[in-house]
Amino acid sequence: MSNTALYILTVLIWGSTWIAIKYQLGTVAPLVSIGHRFLLAAALIFLYLVLRRQLRRLPLIDHVFLFLQGMCLFCINYLFIYTASAQLTTGLVAVVFSTMVILNMLGGALFLGLSASWMVGLGGAVGLLGMVGVFLPELEALDLSDANFRALLLCLAGTCMASIGNLLAVRNQRRAIPVLLCNGWGMVYGSLTLYLAALVLGYPVTVDWHAPYLVSLVYLSLFGSVVAFWAYITLLGEIGADRAAYTSLLFPIVALAISTAVEGYSWTWSASAGLCLVLCGNWLVMRRGAA
């Protein structure tokens, strides 16, 4: 697939997963549901690799880095951001998470020797300003109480973990580890750690056998995890961690577009202006001269 197709696929899938996540909330603890999601996704990946005869052994040192990638990308960041989301509004979490554009650019330059593009930095800044406009009412309503401040720190920590996971994924691709194999092992390590955390924290590892939960779990595993993470991590290697991370600013826009059609979300002037800025930032980041 072309990079444009991978980019659009990533944005559309992750922008729509919020619908499925709604059906995951209820009787099963969130971190257990996330564990189910990634374990099922890993099983699907390994089944595909076995059937295609593409499963191969990896050196121990590669498993160390795959474990680290799994911790950052499929475990710790979800724990932190889900915990923060219990206290903060969705919009505020989206704004904080979108700082990954800048974090990936700085991390890539510092740790991977990637050149930092001023055009990507400018596009990221414009996009972040647009996100502020989109979620301005929620930002204005924020009070920096102790609970909110701690949640903000957790959200930022989760974003940093996701960014580190992105850089580890780039490292693993440089080792010529196939993306699906990389993701499969990372998801195994991440899901098992989530189950262990659930047991330590006293949450039962259970499954909701009702259809809405199971259908949404399959969607999140197959499309939200297997397909979207394959497309996204492939993008990391093809266009760079900084440019690929701009998709994190577009997920909420897709979610709001779906909410407009399904739930009657009403766009304010600030949200409309913010949308224009996000799209302008995307143009700056993805233009040829931004590489």
Solvent accessible surface area in square Angstrom, and as a share of the most:
residue,aa,sasa,rsa
1,M,145,0.65
2,S,68,0.44
3,N,57,0.29
4,T,91,0.53
5,A,34,0.26
6,L,4,0.02
7,Y,16,0.06
8,I,89,0.45
9,L,48,0.24
10,T,0,0.00
11,V,13,0.07
12,L,97,0.48
13,I,15,0.07
14,W,39,0.14
15,G,1,0.01
16,S,20,0.13
17,T,10,0.06
18,W,55,0.19
19,I,63,0.32
20,A,9,0.07
21,I,46,0.24
22,K,103,0.44
23,Y,122,0.46
24,Q,10,0.05
25,L,104,0.52
26,G,68,0.66
27,T,119,0.69
28,V,6,0.04
29,A,16,0.13
30,P,60,0.38
31,L,18,0.09
32,V,0,0.00
33,S,7,0.05
34,I,6,0.03
35,G,0,0.00
36,H,19,0.08
37,R,11,0.04
38,F,0,0.00
39,L,71,0.35
40,L,59,0.29
41,A,0,0.00
42,A,1,0.01
43,A,57,0.44
44,L,58,0.29
45,I,1,0.01
46,F,37,0.15
47,L,102,0.51
48,Y,97,0.37
49,L,3,0.01
50,V,82,0.47
51,L,131,0.65
52,R,138,0.51
53,R,224,0.82
54,Q,83,0.37
55,L,83,0.41
56,R,112,0.41
57,R,233,0.85
58,L,19,0.09
59,P,69,0.44
60,L,146,0.73
61,I,89,0.45
62,D,4,0.02
63,H,36,0.16
64,V,69,0.40
65,F,57,0.24
66,L,0,0.00
67,F,86,0.36
68,L,73,0.36
69,Q,0,0.00
70,G,0,0.00
71,M,20,0.09
72,C,13,0.08
73,L,7,0.03
74,F,0,0.00
75,C,1,0.00
76,I,51,0.26
77,N,10,0.05
78,Y,32,0.12
79,L,42,0.21
80,F,62,0.26
81,I,26,0.13
82,Y,58,0.22
83,T,75,0.44
84,A,0,0.00
85,S,52,0.34
86,A,95,0.74
87,Q,88,0.39
88,L,14,0.07
89,T,67,0.39
90,T,114,0.66
91,G,0,0.00
92,L,10,0.05
93,V,14,0.08
94,A,15,0.11
95,V,18,0.10
96,V,21,0.12
97,F,45,0.19
98,S,0,0.00
99,T,38,0.22
100,M,8,0.04
101,V,0,0.00
102,I,46,0.23
103,L,50,0.25
104,N,1,0.01
105,M,28,0.12
106,L,92,0.46
107,G,8,0.08
108,G,2,0.02
109,A,39,0.30
110,L,136,0.68
111,F,155,0.65
112,L,31,0.15
113,G,70,0.67
114,L,60,0.30
115,S,103,0.66
116,A,63,0.49
117,S,18,0.12
118,W,181,0.64
119,M,19,0.09
120,V,1,0.00
121,G,15,0.15
122,L,77,0.38
123,G,0,0.00
124,G,0,0.00
125,A,54,0.42
126,V,30,0.17
127,G,0,0.00
128,L,34,0.17
129,L,109,0.54
130,G,0,0.00
131,M,0,0.00
132,V,51,0.29
133,G,14,0.14
134,V,4,0.02
135,F,17,0.07
136,L,50,0.25
137,P,73,0.46
138,E,58,0.26
139,L,42,0.21
140,E,126,0.56
141,A,82,0.64
142,L,55,0.27
143,D,82,0.43
144,L,124,0.62
145,S,47,0.30
146,D,105,0.54
147,A,39,0.30
148,N,15,0.07
149,F,100,0.41
150,R,146,0.53
151,A,5,0.04
152,L,34,0.17
153,L,94,0.47
154,L,56,0.28
155,C,0,0.00
156,L,80,0.40
157,A,34,0.27
158,G,0,0.00
159,T,0,0.00
160,C,44,0.27
161,M,46,0.21
162,A,2,0.02
163,S,5,0.04
164,I,74,0.38
165,G,0,0.00
166,N,1,0.00
167,L,18,0.09
168,L,25,0.12
169,A,0,0.00
170,V,10,0.06
171,R,45,0.16
172,N,0,0.00
173,Q,43,0.19
174,R,138,0.50
175,R,113,0.41
176,A,77,0.60
177,I,5,0.03
178,P,56,0.35
179,V,20,0.12
180,L,34,0.17
181,L,0,0.00
182,C,0,0.00
183,N,0,0.00
184,G,0,0.00
185,W,70,0.25
186,G,0,0.00
187,M,0,0.00
188,V,28,0.16
189,Y,48,0.18
190,G,0,0.00
191,S,0,0.00
192,L,98,0.49
193,T,40,0.23
194,L,0,0.00
195,Y,31,0.12
196,L,110,0.55
197,A,25,0.19
198,A,0,0.00
199,L,114,0.57
200,V,115,0.66
201,L,114,0.57
202,G,61,0.59
203,Y,97,0.37
204,P,91,0.57
205,V,63,0.36
206,T,62,0.36
207,V,49,0.28
208,D,28,0.14
209,W,193,0.68
210,H,132,0.59
211,A,66,0.51
212,P,75,0.47
213,Y,7,0.03
214,L,54,0.27
215,V,101,0.58
216,S,6,0.04
217,L,15,0.07
218,V,75,0.43
219,Y,69,0.26
220,L,4,0.02
221,S,0,0.00
222,L,65,0.32
223,F,87,0.36
224,G,0,0.00
225,S,0,0.00
226,V,20,0.11
227,V,38,0.22
228,A,0,0.00
229,F,10,0.04
230,W,72,0.25
231,A,0,0.00
232,Y,7,0.03
233,I,0,0.00
234,T,23,0.13
235,L,0,0.00
236,L,2,0.01
237,G,45,0.44
238,E,109,0.49
239,I,22,0.11
240,G,19,0.18
241,A,1,0.01
242,D,20,0.10
243,R,28,0.10
244,A,0,0.00
245,A,0,0.00
246,Y,0,0.00
247,T,1,0.00
248,S,3,0.02
249,L,0,0.00
250,L,16,0.08
251,F,32,0.13
252,P,20,0.12
253,I,18,0.09
254,V,25,0.14
255,A,21,0.17
256,L,23,0.11
257,A,54,0.42
258,I,40,0.20
259,S,13,0.09
260,T,53,0.31
261,A,91,0.70
262,V,106,0.61
263,E,95,0.43
264,G,57,0.55
265,Y,67,0.25
266,S,87,0.56
267,W,76,0.27
268,T,61,0.35
269,W,202,0.71
270,S,9,0.06
271,A,1,0.01
272,S,46,0.30
273,A,47,0.36
274,G,1,0.01
275,L,45,0.22
276,C,78,0.47
277,L,61,0.30
278,V,0,0.00
279,L,92,0.46
280,C,70,0.42
281,G,0,0.00
282,N,32,0.17
283,W,152,0.53
284,L,28,0.14
285,V,0,0.00
286,M,55,0.25
287,R,93,0.34
288,R,228,0.83
289,G,62,0.59
290,A,0,0.00
291,A,97,0.75
